[in-house]
Amino acid sequence: MNLSLEYKIREPKVILDKNPLLLLLHGYGSNEADLFSFASELPDNYYIISARAPYDLQYGAYAWYAINFDADQNKFSDNEQAKTSRDVIASFIDELTANYPIDANDVTLIGFSQGSILSYATALSYPEKIQRVVAMSGYFNEEIIKEGFENNDFKNLKIFASHGTVDQVIPIEWARKTPAILEKLNIPVTYKEYPVGHGVAPQNFFDFKNWLIS
């Protein structure tokens, strides 16, 4: 099967006519094996698919978009690459639902860091394709969401966002702005913080898993 992105898959252990999908999106410089290590801990009725980001950084490391530094060590993101990745993820979801017995009305994105930033962008650009987002250690970047997204219908979308209070990669202040932005769009959001750095605390995992099945 030749789909837009490379991926790892865990088929559901409980087979339904159509099963829900958890699509895992890793962070910058990682790969599809990273979040897939969670797969055995996630509910048995899901297809769990972990996608590999399209931009190759060599040695098994991939990115959804480039992060560049200028002479003053300011970081800036390649927003055009991010928009391309956003649309590739949306197409990839269509390919998955066409090729596997996946319930297109029950798709969840689980993103970490850059994968989390892309999860927001994809879900808010294409809310008809995605019902839930778990966004860990990321932030809401309006510049990579489709123009006019404010007018989209978000009535079937809900979001779980979490962040480490001592995150040294993406400042907690950036994450704290997210709930108000989502609430203004009438998107239900559960926001949690954990006393960790740029990573997923065990309690974070436990909380989003409970949120998924609630």
Salt bridges, closest charged atoms under 4 A:
GLU32 OE2 - ARG52 NH2 3.00
ASP44 OD1 - LYS13 NZ 3.68
GLU80 OE2 - LYS83 NZ 3.16
ASP87 OD1 - ARG86 NE 2.88
ASP94 OD2 - LYS129 NZ 2.80
ASP106 OD1 - ARG132 NH2 2.39
ASP153 OD2 - LYS155 NZ 2.89
ASP167 OD2 - HIS163 NE2 3.35
ASP167 OD2 - HIS198 ND1 2.63
GLU193 OE2 - ARG176 NE 2.69
